[in-house]
Amino acid sequence: QVHLRESGGGSVEAGGSLKLSCTTSPYIFNICEMAWYREAPGKERERIALFEKDGTTTYSDSVKGRFTISEDNANNTLYLQMNSLRIEDAAGYYCGALGRWTCPGGWGQGTQVTVSS
């Protein structure tokens, strides 16, 4: 199974910034397209950012203009830079490897983000 590990979550004041990281194996990082998801209590898991192998990035309307997804190929790490955080951004954030073609797919354990007023 795919192993992914998120880190960087924590508590931040509204308007502040936070940067999440997701690490995996070189093979998985190379073969899989990667994405960030979040899940708030009582809500469905939502894909908020996608990084395709060709470098194309897409964002959900809820985070567009505030969050940035990026990859560090040398360190097999996916990042999510979160700026202008809002109270409604509070959620568990998950790194996902999209299961398609040769990528088996998988999820990390999640990292919690709390935003206070």
MIKE-405790 format. One record per atom (N, C-alpha, C, O, CB): x, y, z. Coordinates in steps of 0.02 Angstrom, whole numbers, padded with zeros to 5 digits, always signed. Glycine has a CB too. Layout:
N
XYZ...
***
This chain:
117
+00042-00060+00000+00000+00000+00000+00044+00062+00000+00101+00062+00024-00047+00000+00061+00016+00116-00027+00052+00179-00030+00058+00209+00039+00010+00210+00077+00017+00228-00078+00118+00232+00055+00130+00266+00118+00138+00341+00105+00182+00361+00066+00191+00237+00154+00097+00381+00136+00103+00453+00133+00097+00481+00203+00058+00456+00244+00049+00483+00087+00135+00532+00217+00135+00562+00284+00129+00637+00279+00172+00670+00251+00197+00542+00323+00076+00664+00307+00065+00736+00309+00095+00765+00373+00099+00731+00424-00010+00753+00304+00115+00827+00370+00139+00863+00428+00128+00938+00417+00114+00959+00361+00213+00847+00441+00135+00976+00470+00130+01048+00465+00066+01078+00490+00059+01139+00493+00140+01068+00395+00018+01036+00508-00044+01061+00535-00034+01092+00603+00017+01082+00635-00095+01007+00538-00084+01129+00625-00081+01162+00689-00135+01213+00696-00184+01213+00659-00013+01194+00699-00126+01257+00744-00174+01310+00758-00147+01377+00736-00089+01393+00749-00192+01312+00833-00188+01415+00702-00168+01480+00675-00226+01529+00681-00284+01508+00679-00144+01474+00602-00210+01592+00688-00262+01644+00690-00289+01657+00620-00253+01650+00571-00235+01708+00721-00352+01677+00617-00382+01696+00553-00340+01750+00520-00317+01797+00552-00454+01720+00563-00329+01742+00455-00287+01787+00418-00215+01765+00414-00175+01793+00376-00290+01855+00448-00197+01716+00454-00129+01691+00455-00115+01640+00401-00156+01627+00358-00114+01662+00521-00055+01611+00404-00032+01564+00354-00006+01500+00386+00014+01500+00444+00022+01596+00311-00007+01448+00347+00017+01383+00368+00040+01345+00306+00010+01352+00253-00037+01343+00408+00092+01305+00313+00117+01265+00257+00118+01192+00276+00151+01172+00324+00187+01289+00236+00082+01152+00238+00078+01081+00249+00126+01044+00202+00141+01067+00147+00007+01055+00238+00151+00987+00226+00195+00946+00186+00169+00875+00183+00135+00852+00229+00266+00947+00215+00185+00840+00130+00168+00770+00121+00227+00735+00088+00249+00754+00034+00103+00762+00078+00252+00684+00121+00308+00647+00095+00287+00576+00078+00244+00547+00110+00366+00647+00144+00319+00548+00027+00307+00480+00007+00370+00452-00025+00422+00484-00023+00247+00475-00042+00366+00392-00053+00424+00361-00083+00439+00393-00151+00394+00420-00183+00414+00286-00091+00501+00390-00173+00518+00417-00239+00477+00385-00295+00455+00420-00341+00591+00406-00254+00465+00320-00291+00426+00287-00344+00355+00314-00347+00331+00332-00400+00425+00211-00332+00322+00316-00290+00253+00340-00288+00250+00413-00309+00204+00432-00346+00224+00331-00218+00297+00452-00286+00297+00523-00303+00304+00533-00379+00273+00577-00407+00352+00559-00266+00344+00492-00410+00355+00498-00482+00297+00472-00523+00281+00501-00575+00418+00461-00501+00266+00418-00501+00216+00385-00542+00146+00411-00530+00102+00404-00574+00217+00311-00529+00133+00442-00473+00066+00462-00454+00055+00537-00461+00101+00577-00450+00051+00441-00384-00005+00556-00481-00026+00625-00474-00049+00635-00402-00080+00591-00372-00082+00643-00525-00033+00693-00375-00044+00706-00304-00094+00761-00294-00101+00806-00336+00022+00723-00270-00130+00758-00239-00181+00807-00224-00188+00817-00149-00169+00774-00109-00248+00787-00254-00216+00874-00131-00234+00888-00062-00310+00887-00055-00346+00912-00097-00206+00956-00039-00333+00856+00000-00403+00853+00017-00412+00880+00088-00364+00883+00126-00430+00781+00010-00473+00898+00104-00488+00915+00172-00558+00890+00190-00601+00883+00147-00483+00991+00183-00568+00878+00254-00631+00853+00279-00646+00885+00345-00611+00875+00395-00630+00776+00285-00699+00925+00346-00723+00956+00407-00778+00914+00437-00812+00877+00401-00747+01028+00394-00789+00918+00503-00842+00880+00535-00910+00892+00502-00930+00950+00492-00846+00896+00609-00945+00839+00486-01011+00845+00455-01010+00859+00381-01063+00867+00351-01048+00897+00489-00951+00862+00351-00946+00876+00280-00908+00820+00244-00869+00784+00275-00911+00943+00269-00921+00814+00180-00886+00765+00139-00814+00787+00126-00798+00846+00126-00922+00753+00073-00771+00737+00116-00703+00753+00098-00702+00789+00031-00734+00767-00017-00659+00689+00096-00665+00842+00027-00663+00886-00030-00593+00891-00058-00546+00904-00021-00690+00955-00012-00585+00881-00123-00521+00893-00153-00513+00968-00165-00554+00999-00198-00514+00854-00220-00460+00996-00138-00451+01068-00141-00394+01088-00187-00392+01145-00210-00438+01094-00073-00347+01043-00201-00291+01061-00244-00264+00998-00277-00257+00946-00245-00236+01097-00204-00248+01003-00341-00221+00948-00380-00159+00970-00417-00157+01024-00447-00273+00922-00430-00107+00929-00415-00045+00941-00452-00036+00884-00501-00021+00828-00482+00017+00948-00404-00045+00898-00565-00038+00848-00616+00035+00839-00636+00077+00882-00621-00080+00865-00678+00050+00784-00669+00119+00768-00686+00149+00819-00734+00210+00829-00734+00124+00699-00717+00108+00852-00774+00133+00902-00819+00140+00971-00786+00157+01020-00819+00088+00908-00879+00127+00974-00721+00134+01036-00684+00071+01077-00679+00070+01129-00645+00186+01076-00715+00018+01056-00712-00045+01091-00708-00074+01086-00638-00075+01032-00608-00095+01063-00759-00098+01141-00612-00128+01142-00546-00200+01167-00551-00215+01212-00590-00088+01187-00498-00243+01138-00510-00312+01159-00507-00333+01165-00434-00307+01129-00391-00359+01110-00545-00379+01209-00420-00401+01223-00353-00477+01227-00349-00510+01245-00397-00370+01288-00327-00503+01209-00292-00573+01219-00279-00587+01293-00270-00543+01332-00252-00596+01179-00218-00649+01313-00283-00667+01383-00275-00657+01407-00204-00643+01467-00193-00740+01393-00296-00663+01363-00156-00658+01383-00086-00588+01405-00066-00580+01442-00017-00680+01327-00043-00536+01383-00102-00468+01399-00084-00431+01437-00138-00375+01460-00127-00430+01337-00067-00459+01443-00196-00426+01475-00253-00405+01546-00235-00444+01585-00208-00473+01476-00314-00343+01561-00251-00316+01627-00236-00285+01633-00168-00251+01682-00154-00369+01677-00243-00295+01583-00125-00267+01584-00058-00218+01527-00045-00170+01536-00007-00323+01582-00008-00230+01470-00076-00188+01411-00066-00147+01398-00129-00169+01413-00184-00231+01349-00047-00088+01369-00119-00045+01352-00175-00016+01282-00164+00014+01269-00113+00011+01403-00184-00026+01238-00213+00003+01171-00211+00068+01171-00251+00072+01202-00304-00047+01118-00237+00117+01136-00226+00181+01132-00260+00215+01066-00243+00196+01032-00196+00227+01191-00242+00266+01049-00283+00304+00987-00272+00378+01002-00270+00403+01044-00307+00289+00936-00327+00413+00966-00226+00485+00967-00223+00508+00897-00245+00508+00851-00205+00513+00985-00151+00527+00891-00308+00544+00826-00336+00606+00795-00302+00609+00734-00295+00556+00832-00410+00653+00837-00283+00714+00811-00253+00701+00776-00187+00737+00730-00169+00764+00867-00244+00650+00799-00151+00636+00771-00085+00570+00733-00082+00547+00715-00028+00634+00827-00035+00540+00720-00140+00478+00681-00143+00426+00709-00096+00395+00673-00057+00491+00608-00127+00416+00774-00099+00373+00809-00053+00322+00852-00089+00339+00889-00135+00413+00851-00004+00260+00847-00068+00206+00889-00091+00191+00941-00038+00189+00925+00022+00142+00846-00108+00180+01002-00059+00166+01056-00012+00098+01088-00026+00072+01086-00081+00221+01109-00017+00071+01117+00026+00012+01158+00020+00024+01221+00062+00022+01219+00123-00053+01121+00042+00036+01277+00028+00043+01341+00061-00026+01371+00069-00061+01382+00020+00091+01388+00022-00046+01385+00131-00112+01411+00146-00104+01481+00174-00075+01490+00227-00150+01365+00195-00131+01530+00139-00129+01599+00161-00200+01625+00173-00249+01595+00150-00094+01642+00109-00204+01680+00208-00268+01712+00223-00319+01662+00249-00375+01658+00226-00296+01745+00161-00297+01624+00298-00340+01570+00325-00402+01598+00358-00400+01649+00392-00300+01528+00374-00457+01563+00348-00521+01580+00376-00544+01527+00424-00519+01470+00423-00573+01590+00321-00590+01545+00467-00616+01498+00517-00644+01436+00482-00637+01380+00507-00669+01530+00561-00677+01446+00425-00706+01390+00390-00655+01344+00357-00673+01292+00331-00753+01416+00338-00591+01364+00357-00539+01320+00331-00519+01266+00381-00483+01219+00362-00478+01361+00314-00542+01271+00442-00525+01221+00492-00550+01152+00470-00609+01144+00454-00555+01240+00561-00506+01104+00468-00524+01037+00445-00463+00991+00453-00408+01013+00468-00548+01039+00372-00475+00927+00441-00420+00881+00432-00397+00883+00360-00438+00880+00314-00440+00809+00453-00333+00890+00350-00305+00895+00283-00268+00831+00266-00228+00806+00305-00259+00956+00276-00281+00805+00206-00255+00740+00185-00219+00746+00119-00242+00779+00073-00310+00689+00181-00163+00713+00115-00127+00705+00053-00151+00641+00018-00159+00590+00051-00050+00703+00065-00163+00645-00046-00185+00587-00083-00146+00576-00147-00129+00623-00182-00257+00594-00100-00131+00512-00160-00103+00491-00224-00160+00462-00265-00192+00415-00243-00044+00439-00214-00172+00490-00323-00229+00470-00363-00218+00402-00394-00169+00392-00430-00244+00522-00416-00264+00356-00381-00259+00289-00409-00281+00286-00481-00341+00287-00496-00300+00241-00368-00233+00283-00526-00246+00277-00597-00183+00252-00631-00127+00264-00607-00269+00344-00626-00192+00217-00688-00137+00187-00724-00095+00145-00676-00121+00101-00643-00094+00241-00760-00030+00159-00671+00013+00118-00629+00015+00140-00557+00044+00106-00515+00083+00120-00657-00016+00196-00541-00018+00220-00472-00071+00182-00433-00129+00181-00454-00031+00295-00469-00053+00150-00377-00102+00112-00338-00151+00156-00299-00204+00131-00278-00066+00066-00291-00135+00218-00288-00177+00262-00249-00167+00253-00175-00141+00201-00153-00249+00251-00267-00186+00303-00136-00180+00298-00064-00190+00365-00031-00195+00417-00063-00113+00270-00046-00193+00362+00036-00205+00420+00077-00157+00423+00135-00133+00372+00159-00277+00421+00102-00143+00483+00157-00107+00492+00218-00154+00489+00277-00215+00482+00269-00068+00557+00218-00126+00495+00337-00167+00492+00398-00200+00558+00415-00245+00560+00457-00124+00470+00456-00180+00611+00383-00209+00676+00393-00172+00717+00444-00138+00691+00488-00280+00668+00413-00179+00782+00438-00152+00829+00487-00205+00882+00500-00237+00907+00453-00085+00861+00462-00215+00900+00563-00270+00943+00582-00249+01016+00579-00196+01036+00601-00294+00926+00652-00294+01056+00551-00285+01128+00548-00342+01162+00585-00400+01149+00571-00282+01154+00474-00325+01203+00633-00373+01240+00672-00361+01315+00662-00305+01338+00664-00370+01222+00747-00415+01352+00650-00411+01423+00638-00453+01459+00690-00512+01444+00698-00433+01442+00566-00423+01505+00726-00458+01541+00778-00468+01614+00759-00429+01642+00719-00420+01536+00844-00519+01645+00787-00533+01715+00774-00491+01760+00818-00496+01821+00814-00607+01730+00783
***
